[in-house]
Each structure stands twice: as C-alpha cells, then as structure tokens.
Amino acid sequence: MEKQLLILLCLPLLFSCGGGEANSQNTSQSTYDTVTFIDGETMKRGPFMDECMASMAQGKNKEIFKNGGLDYCNCFLDKLAERYTLSEFTFDYYTSRGTTESFEEAAYQLYKNPKILAVLEECMADPTIMNDVKMEISSKEMLTLHIAQCKDGLKAGLSLTDYNEFLKYVYVDEYCECYMQKMTNEFTLKEMDNLEQGDNLIKLEKFQEDCIFDNLR
C-alpha cells in the first residue's frame, strides 16, 4: 500500500496530459518529435509533454521531480509506448476518464492497471529522475482517495470477519486520514519505498497504534 501512496501523490499528472494526436506509422516526423507504440503507430510527443510539464509546475509536490519533471514525463511516455499499442492506451485512458467525475478518481482507477503501475514504479525508482524529499497530500480530493486506498489495503490484509471487527471499534476514515498524514509528514520518498526495514517499520507500527487509539469509537 505504501508504494501505491507514492503513485497517488502524482495522480494529476496523467489526467492533465492529453492523449496527443495520433499519426500513421508512415509519418515523416522525426523520432524525437514522436513516440512509437508497440504496434508501430506513432503519436506526437509535444502536446503530451507540454501538458505533462504544465501539470508538474502546478502541483504541490513538484519538488520531488528533478529537471522540472521533464525526465519523468519522458520516462512515463516512453515506457507506456513499450507496453501498449496506441489504441490500447487510448482505450484505457478514455475508459477510465469517462467513468468518474473527477480526474483524481479517474486516474486512481487507471493506476489500478498493472501496466500503468509498472511504468510509474520504474520511473519513480530512478534516482536520476526523482529527488529524495518529503511529500504532501495535495488536495482534499486526493486525501479522499488516500482514505479509500487505505481502506482497500485493510480489506486486502484482513479477513472479512477481522475487518468488520475493526470497524466496530475504530472510525476507519479518521484512522486512515491520520495514518496517511503521519506517513507523508515523516518519510521521504526513498524511506517510503523501504518501510519494511529497520527504524522505518518501527515508526510505521507506532503510527498505526497511535491512529487506532486516537480514533476509537
């Protein structure tokens, strides 16, 4: 769940970025100006990159990206093209975007796709792309998604009986808000990707205990 949190902190990125304009595979443009998907179809790189960079400049967590986010945007687009046909990516993008009202929720649905998750994890693991800094939950809508994600994590880690028992004694939304806020206030990007190690795990367990105690019914 913690690695998913890192991804959620960058949710506005993809849905600030348009899909670009598709070209035929016989385009005369240079490879620098276009990106080629696995089916040989190409897309203009410029519109996607411009909007991706604009979203970086607007985000509260823009300091986590080196080079103003340019390398991250390039990594994201290039690795998508290594996994998708153009039509597959367009379908996933617009299907997720069209099922919800907010772009945060739409991006959350899209990032459940294993291909998207793999791309983002690869790009975010690259120290030449990411700075090791603390992050913050960037909006009320983002916090709502973190709470939902926390609850999904609890359900996945507990039996149905244990989860229902947990709900009897703890205000779960308040617990999840507490837990997510403590994590982002305490850990840097690198630390959050290694929470199972040493002192980080001890801190994490303390956050869980404190947030349960503070939100008992």
C-alpha positions in Angstrom: 0.0 0.0 0.0 2.9 2.4 0.8 4.2 2.2 -2.8 0.7 2.9 -4.1 0.7 6.0 -1.9 3.8 7.4 -3.8 1.9 6.9 -7.1 -1.2 8.5 -5.8 0.7 11.6 -4.9 1.3 12.1 -8.6 -2.2 11.4 -9.7 -2.9 14.7 -11.5 0.0 14.0 -13.9 -1.6 11.6 -16.3 -5.0 13.3 -16.4 -3.6 16.7 -17.0 -1.9 15.1 -20.0 -3.9 14.7 -23.2 -3.5 11.6 -25.3 -1.9 13.6 -28.0 -2.7 13.4 -31.7 -2.2 10.0 -33.4 -0.3 9.8 -36.7 0.0 7.0 -39.2 3.1 4.8 -38.9 4.3 6.3 -42.1 4.7 9.7 -40.5 7.6 11.8 -41.8 8.2 13.4 -38.4 11.5 12.6 -36.6 11.6 10.1 -33.8 12.4 13.0 -31.5 9.1 14.6 -32.2 7.0 11.4 -31.9 6.7 8.3 -29.7 6.2 4.9 -31.3 3.9 2.3 -29.6 4.4 -1.4 -29.9 2.1 -1.7 -32.9 4.2 0.8 -34.9 1.6 3.6 -34.5 3.0 7.0 -33.5 1.8 9.9 -31.5 3.1 13.5 -31.4 5.2 13.8 -28.3 4.8 17.6 -28.0 1.2 18.0 -26.8 1.6 15.3 -24.2 4.9 16.6 -22.9 3.7 20.2 -22.8 0.6 19.3 -20.7 2.6 16.9 -18.5 5.2 19.6 -17.7 2.4 22.2 -17.1 0.9 19.8 -14.5 4.3 19.5 -12.8 4.6 23.2 -12.4 1.1 23.4 -10.8 1.5 20.5 -8.3 2.4 20.9 -4.7 4.8 18.0 -5.0 6.8 19.3 -7.9 10.0 19.4 -5.9 10.1 15.6 -5.9 11.0 15.7 -9.7 14.4 16.6 -11.0 14.8 18.8 -14.1 11.3 20.2 -13.5 9.8 16.9 -14.2 10.9 16.7 -17.8 12.8 13.4 -17.4 9.8 11.9 -15.5 7.4 12.9 -18.3 9.7 11.4 -20.9 10.1 8.2 -18.9 6.4 7.9 -18.4 5.5 8.3 -22.0 8.4 6.1 -23.4 7.7 3.2 -21.1 4.0 3.4 -21.8 4.8 3.1 -25.5 6.9 0.0 -24.8 3.9 -1.8 -23.3 0.9 -0.5 -25.2 -0.4 -0.3 -28.7 -1.7 3.2 -29.3 -5.3 2.0 -29.5 -5.0 0.1 -26.2 -3.6 3.1 -24.4 -6.3 5.4 -25.8 -9.0 2.9 -24.8 -7.6 2.6 -21.2 -7.2 6.3 -20.8 -10.6 7.4 -22.1 -12.5 4.5 -20.5 -11.1 5.4 -17.0 -11.6 9.1 -17.6 -15.2 8.7 -18.7 -16.4 6.6 -15.7 -15.9 9.2 -13.0 -16.5 12.9 -12.5 -13.1 13.9 -11.0 -9.7 13.4 -12.7 -8.3 12.2 -9.4 -10.7 9.4 -9.2 -10.3 8.6 -12.9 -6.6 8.4 -12.5 -6.9 6.3 -9.4 -9.0 3.8 -11.5 -6.4 3.8 -14.3 -3.5 3.3 -12.0 -5.0 0.0 -10.9 -4.0 -1.2 -14.3 -0.8 -3.3 -13.8 0.9 -1.8 -16.9 0.4 1.7 -15.6 1.6 0.8 -12.1 4.7 -0.9 -13.6 5.6 2.2 -15.6 5.2 4.6 -12.7 7.1 2.4 -10.3 10.0 2.1 -12.8 10.2 5.8 -13.4 9.8 6.7 -9.7 12.6 4.2 -8.7 15.1 6.1 -10.9 17.3 8.4 -8.7 18.2 10.4 -11.8 14.5 11.4 -12.1 13.3 11.7 -8.5 14.6 13.7 -5.6 14.5 12.2 -2.1 12.2 14.6 -0.4 9.0 14.6 1.7 5.7 15.0 0.0 2.3 16.2 0.9 -1.3 15.2 0.1 -2.0 17.9 -2.4 -5.8 18.4 -2.2 -9.0 17.4 -0.3 -9.9 15.2 -3.3 -6.5 13.5 -3.0 -7.0 12.9 0.7 -10.3 11.2 0.0 -8.6 8.9 -2.4 -5.9 8.1 0.1 -8.5 7.2 2.7 -10.2 4.9 0.1 -6.9 3.3 -0.7 -6.1 2.8 3.0 -9.4 1.0 3.4 -8.8 -1.1 0.4 -5.4 -2.1 1.9 -7.1 -3.0 5.2 -9.6 -5.2 3.4 -6.9 -6.9 1.5 -4.8 -7.6 4.6 -7.6 -8.8 6.9 -10.3 -11.4 6.7 -13.8 -10.1 6.3 -14.6 -11.0 9.9 -11.5 -9.2 11.2 -12.2 -6.1 9.1 -15.8 -5.9 10.3 -14.5 -6.3 13.9 -12.0 -3.4 13.3 -15.0 -1.3 12.1 -16.8 -1.9 15.4 -14.1 -0.3 17.4 -12.4 2.2 15.1 -13.6 5.1 13.0 -11.9 3.8 9.9 -12.0 7.0 7.7 -10.4 9.1 10.6 -7.9 6.3 11.2 -6.9 6.3 7.5 -6.6 10.0 7.4 -4.4 10.0 10.5 -2.2 7.2 9.1 -1.7 8.7 5.7 -0.9 12.2 7.0 1.7 10.8 9.5 3.4 8.8 6.8 3.8 11.8 4.4 4.9 14.1 7.3 7.6 11.6 8.4 9.1 9.8 5.5 11.0 10.9 2.4 10.4 9.3 -1.0 13.2 6.8 -0.5 12.2 5.9 3.0 8.6 5.4 2.0 9.8 2.8 -0.5 11.6 0.9 2.2 9.1 0.9 5.1 9.7 -2.7 6.0 13.3 -2.0 7.0 14.7 -1.1 10.5 13.5 2.0 12.2 11.0 2.8 9.4 9.0 -0.3 10.3 9.0 0.6 14.0 7.8 4.1 13.1 5.1 2.7 10.9 3.8 0.4 13.5 3.7 3.3 16.0 1.7 5.4 13.6 -0.8 2.5 13.3 -1.1 2.2 17.0 -1.5 5.9 17.6 -4.1 6.4 14.9 -6.1 3.5 16.2 -6.0 4.8 19.8 -6.9 8.4 18.6 -9.9 7.2 16.6 -11.6 4.6 18.9 -15.3 4.7 18.9 
